[in-house]
Structure formats: structure tokens, C-alpha cells
Amino acid sequence: MEDKPCKSAVLEVRFLTVGYHDTPVLREVSLGLSADQIVAVVGPNGAGKSTLLKTIAGLIQPSKGAILLDGEPIQGLPVWERVRRGIVYVPEGMSVFPDMSVLENLEIGAYLNRRSISSRLQHVHELFPELRERISQRASTLSGGQKRMLTLGRGLMAGARILLLDDPFLGLSPIIVRRFCEAFRAIRQSGVTLFIAGQHVRRILNVADLAFLIEDGNITLSGPGDEIFGNAHLQQILFGAQIRPVGF
């Protein structure tokens, strides 16, 4: 089952095909993201999750299909122009600038969009008070979880309207993962759409308003995150599990 882009979608992907060396990774993928949503894409390793996010961000060029922001095609725009328009990609394991302070790291995120820097900085501090307390420290002195907070904050400092997060829970403790889930909900309430891909399926789907299962470059299932997680096909594909009927 493939989700159809809707008229109210802030971002639409239409029949997107992407390949490496003539080998297709995404096959005519179509989906839509509405404003103020947390959207997840899950699937087996190599299914095309990261490729989808990188293509939306402009790091990979599609061989076919369209990407529309507010109804306007953007697939031909360079990465910096997409960032300027509010599409910000935070890659898996994105590192900090270790010799710069926390504040300098955050300010770098705003280099393409200098408006409302102080209000964005305040928003980051409200999400992650640890960063405010360490604002003058070198980023190299932060813990692993704090560094991940800093990379997410840097994305928000860019003025993101759509935040593309690739495996944001990688290597984090359960306590920090819960903090991030709370932060994602707060970011959504601030008017930002989050599109999350990753391997922490339970956590990602638990926080998602809308979710997609991708297999071999095709979207095979879509719906609310909690419903998708309970789907027998997803459980079999991702966990090798069979869901027993109630009463067994």
C-alpha cells in the first residue's frame, strides 16, 4: 500500500526513483508530509531510508520523479538553497566542531539564515537546558548525548521548517532517547515537521503521527505510527516475529 500525497502536504515526493550505478534503491516512491507532523520511515537495512532523506536534502539526485515544497518543485535546487528554504538534514552520527564552543557550534547552524537568531537560540535552550549551562564550553567536553543535542540544536538554528533526522537515536542511552522523544514533540508544537529514519523502530513509531514501511525501495505500508508498529507484516519483516491473535 502506498501513501498518496495530499493537497495539504508541505512536502511531497512523487514517483521518486534513485539509483547507484544503475542499481535502483528507491522505486517510484510517493508520499506527503503535512505541517506540524512527526513522520517516520522504517525498514530493513538497505531498504532505502537514508537514501530517501538524502535525496530530499539534495545530497543525492534522483533519476526520476519530483520533490515539491509548498507545491513548488525543488529537486533541481542545490543543498544550500534547500537549507535556506527550511529543509535541514541531520545525518547519522553528525559530529560537532570540537574546538569551538557550544555557542559557536549553534551559530554556525544559522549561517544561511540570520533572522531571529536570538529566538531560535532561546528555543534550543528551552529544549536542552544542558546546552545553555555549557554555552561557553568547548564542544569536545560534552557527553555523547549532549553532542547529539548540539547537532539537533544546530539544525534548528538553521531555521528548519522540515527537519530530516537520520537514525537520531544511534548510540544513545534509553534515558536520552526518551528526552529526544519529548524534544521531538516540543519541536513539532513549535511548527516544525520532523521526518525521522532509523533502526530504533519501537521508539520511532511510538512518537510518529504518520509512518511508512519501506522494503526494497518501495513503500509497502503507511498509517499512524502505533498502528504500523502493531502490523503483523512489519513485525515479521523487522523482527521475524509472529503476532498471535488475542486469546492465544
C-alpha positions as CSV (number, residue, x, y, z in Angstrom):
1,M,0.0,0.0,0.0
2,E,1.5,3.4,-1.0
3,D,0.5,6.6,0.6
4,K,-0.7,9.3,-1.8
5,P,0.5,12.9,-1.4
6,C,-2.3,15.2,-0.3
7,K,-3.2,18.7,-1.2
8,S,-2.3,20.0,2.3
9,A,1.2,18.5,2.2
10,V,4.0,20.9,2.9
11,L,6.5,18.5,1.3
12,E,5.6,16.0,-1.4
13,V,7.7,13.2,-3.0
14,R,6.2,12.0,-6.3
15,F,7.3,8.8,-8.1
16,L,10.9,9.2,-6.9
17,T,13.4,6.9,-8.4
18,V,17.0,6.9,-7.2
19,G,19.9,4.5,-8.0
20,Y,23.6,3.9,-7.6
21,H,25.5,2.7,-10.7
22,D,22.2,1.8,-12.5
23,T,21.0,-0.2,-9.5
24,P,17.7,1.2,-8.2
25,V,17.5,2.0,-4.5
26,L,14.2,3.9,-4.5
27,R,11.5,2.8,-6.9
28,E,8.8,5.4,-7.7
29,V,8.3,6.4,-4.1
30,S,5.4,8.8,-3.4
31,L,4.5,10.3,0.0
32,G,3.4,13.5,1.6
33,L,4.3,15.3,4.8
34,S,1.9,17.8,6.4
35,A,2.9,20.7,8.5
36,D,3.5,20.1,12.2
37,Q,3.8,16.3,11.9
38,I,6.3,13.8,13.2
39,V,6.7,11.3,10.3
40,A,8.8,8.1,10.4
41,V,10.2,5.8,7.8
42,V,11.3,2.4,8.9
43,G,12.5,-0.7,7.1
44,P,15.3,-3.3,6.9
45,N,18.9,-2.3,6.4
46,G,19.5,-1.2,2.8
47,A,15.8,-0.6,2.2
48,G,16.4,3.0,1.1
49,K,15.6,5.0,4.3
50,S,18.8,7.1,4.3
51,T,18.7,7.5,0.5
52,L,15.2,8.9,0.7
53,L,16.3,11.6,3.3
54,K,19.5,12.4,1.4
55,T,17.6,12.8,-1.8
56,I,15.1,15.2,-0.2
57,A,18.0,17.2,1.2
58,G,19.7,17.4,-2.2
59,L,22.7,15.3,-1.4
60,I,21.6,12.7,-4.0
61,Q,20.0,13.5,-7.3
62,P,17.0,11.3,-8.4
63,S,16.9,9.8,-11.8
64,K,13.1,10.3,-12.0
65,G,10.4,11.9,-10.0
66,A,9.7,15.2,-8.2
67,I,10.2,16.8,-4.8
68,L,7.8,19.6,-4.0
69,L,8.0,22.2,-1.2
70,D,4.7,24.1,-0.8
71,G,3.8,22.8,-4.3
72,E,7.0,24.1,-6.0
73,P,9.5,21.6,-7.5
74,I,12.8,21.8,-5.7
75,Q,14.6,18.6,-7.0
76,G,17.0,20.8,-9.1
77,L,18.0,23.1,-6.2
78,P,21.4,22.8,-4.5
79,V,21.7,21.8,-0.9
80,W,22.3,25.3,0.4
81,E,19.2,26.7,-1.3
82,R,17.1,23.9,0.3
83,V,18.5,24.7,3.7
84,R,17.7,28.4,3.1
85,R,14.1,27.4,2.3
86,G,13.9,25.3,5.5
87,I,14.8,21.7,4.6
88,V,17.6,20.7,7.1
89,Y,19.3,17.3,7.1
90,V,20.9,16.0,10.3
91,P,22.9,12.9,9.2
92,E,23.5,9.8,11.3
93,G,26.2,10.4,13.9
94,M,26.7,14.0,12.8
95,S,29.7,15.4,14.7
96,V,30.3,18.7,16.4
97,F,33.1,21.1,15.8
98,P,35.2,20.1,18.8
99,D,37.5,23.1,19.2
100,M,34.6,25.6,19.0
101,S,32.3,26.5,21.9
102,V,28.7,25.3,22.2
103,L,27.5,28.7,21.2
104,E,29.8,28.9,18.2
105,N,28.6,25.5,17.0
106,L,25.0,26.7,17.3
107,E,25.7,29.9,15.5
108,I,27.3,28.0,12.6
109,G,23.9,26.4,12.0
110,A,22.4,29.9,11.3
111,Y,24.9,31.0,8.7
112,L,22.4,30.8,5.9
113,N,19.5,32.3,7.8
114,R,20.5,35.1,10.2
115,R,16.9,36.2,11.1
116,S,15.6,35.6,14.6
117,I,18.8,34.0,15.8
118,S,18.1,35.0,19.4
119,S,14.6,33.5,19.5
120,R,15.9,30.3,17.9
121,L,18.7,30.1,20.4
122,Q,16.2,30.5,23.2
123,H,14.1,27.7,21.7
124,V,17.2,25.4,21.7
125,H,18.0,26.3,25.3
126,E,14.4,25.5,26.4
127,L,14.6,22.1,24.7
128,F,18.1,21.3,26.0
129,P,19.0,23.3,29.2
130,E,22.3,21.4,29.4
131,L,23.5,23.4,26.3
132,R,22.7,26.7,28.0
133,E,24.6,25.7,31.1
134,R,27.6,24.8,28.9
135,I,27.3,27.6,26.3
136,S,30.9,28.7,26.6
137,Q,32.5,25.2,26.9
138,R,34.3,23.6,24.0
139,A,32.1,21.1,22.3
140,S,34.7,18.4,22.8
141,T,34.0,18.4,26.5
142,L,30.3,17.4,26.1
143,S,29.0,13.9,26.7
144,G,27.8,11.8,23.7
145,G,24.2,12.6,24.4
146,Q,24.9,16.3,24.8
147,K,26.8,16.3,21.5
148,R,23.7,14.8,19.8
149,M,21.6,17.6,21.4
150,L,24.0,20.1,19.9
151,T,23.8,18.7,16.4
152,L,20.0,18.8,16.6
153,G,20.1,22.3,18.0
154,R,22.4,23.3,15.1
155,G,19.7,22.1,12.7
156,L,17.1,24.1,14.5
157,M,19.3,27.2,14.4
158,A,19.2,26.9,10.6
159,G,15.5,27.9,10.7
160,A,14.3,24.4,9.8
161,R,10.7,24.0,8.6
162,I,11.3,20.3,7.8
163,L,13.9,18.5,9.9
164,L,15.3,15.3,8.3
165,L,16.8,13.1,11.0
166,D,18.8,10.1,10.0
167,D,19.0,7.5,12.9
168,P,18.9,10.1,15.7
169,F,18.9,7.6,18.5
170,L,22.1,5.8,17.4
171,G,24.3,5.0,20.4
172,L,22.1,6.9,22.9
173,S,21.0,5.5,26.3
174,P,17.3,4.8,26.9
175,I,17.1,7.9,29.2
176,I,18.5,10.2,26.5
177,V,16.3,8.6,23.8
178,R,13.2,9.5,26.0
179,R,14.5,13.0,26.2
180,F,14.8,13.2,22.5
181,C,11.2,11.9,22.0
182,E,10.0,14.7,24.3
183,A,12.0,17.2,22.4
184,F,10.6,16.0,19.1
185,R,7.1,16.6,20.3
186,A,8.0,20.1,21.5
187,I,9.7,20.8,18.1
188,R,6.5,19.7,16.3
189,Q,4.4,22.0,18.5
190,S,6.7,24.9,17.5
191,G,5.6,24.4,13.9
192,V,8.4,22.2,12.5
193,T,7.8,19.0,10.6
194,L,10.1,16.1,11.5
195,F,10.9,13.3,9.1
196,I,12.8,10.5,11.0
197,A,14.5,7.4,9.7
198,G,16.3,4.8,11.8
199,Q,16.6,1.4,13.3
200,H,15.1,2.1,16.7
201,V,11.7,1.1,15.4
202,R,9.7,0.9,18.6
203,R,10.8,4.4,19.8
204,I,10.5,6.0,16.4
205,L,7.0,4.6,15.7
206,N,5.8,5.4,19.2
207,V,6.5,9.1,18.6
208,A,5.3,9.3,15.0
209,D,2.0,10.7,13.8
210,L,2.5,9.1,10.4
211,A,4.8,6.3,9.4
212,F,5.9,4.4,6.3
213,L,7.4,0.9,6.0
214,I,9.9,0.8,3.1
215,E,11.1,-2.5,1.6
216,D,13.5,-2.8,-1.4
217,G,12.9,0.8,-2.3
218,N,9.1,0.6,-2.2
219,I,6.7,1.9,0.4
220,T,4.6,-1.1,1.4
221,L,2.7,0.1,4.4
222,S,1.6,3.5,5.8
223,G,-0.5,4.8,8.7
224,P,-0.3,6.1,12.2
225,G,2.9,5.0,14.0
226,D,1.3,2.9,16.7
227,E,-0.9,1.1,14.2
228,I,2.1,0.4,11.9
229,F,4.1,-1.0,14.8
230,G,1.4,-3.5,15.6
231,N,1.1,-4.7,12.0
232,A,1.9,-8.4,11.6
233,H,3.8,-7.8,8.3
234,L,6.1,-5.2,9.8
235,Q,6.7,-7.4,12.9
236,Q,7.7,-10.3,10.6
237,I,9.9,-8.2,8.3
238,L,11.8,-6.3,11.0
239,F,11.7,-8.7,14.0
240,G,11.0,-12.1,12.5
241,A,8.0,-12.2,14.9
242,Q,4.5,-13.5,14.5
243,I,1.8,-11.6,16.4
244,R,-0.6,-14.1,18.0
245,P,-4.3,-13.4,17.9
246,V,-5.9,-12.2,21.1
247,G,-6.8,-15.2,23.3
248,F,-3.9,-17.4,22.4
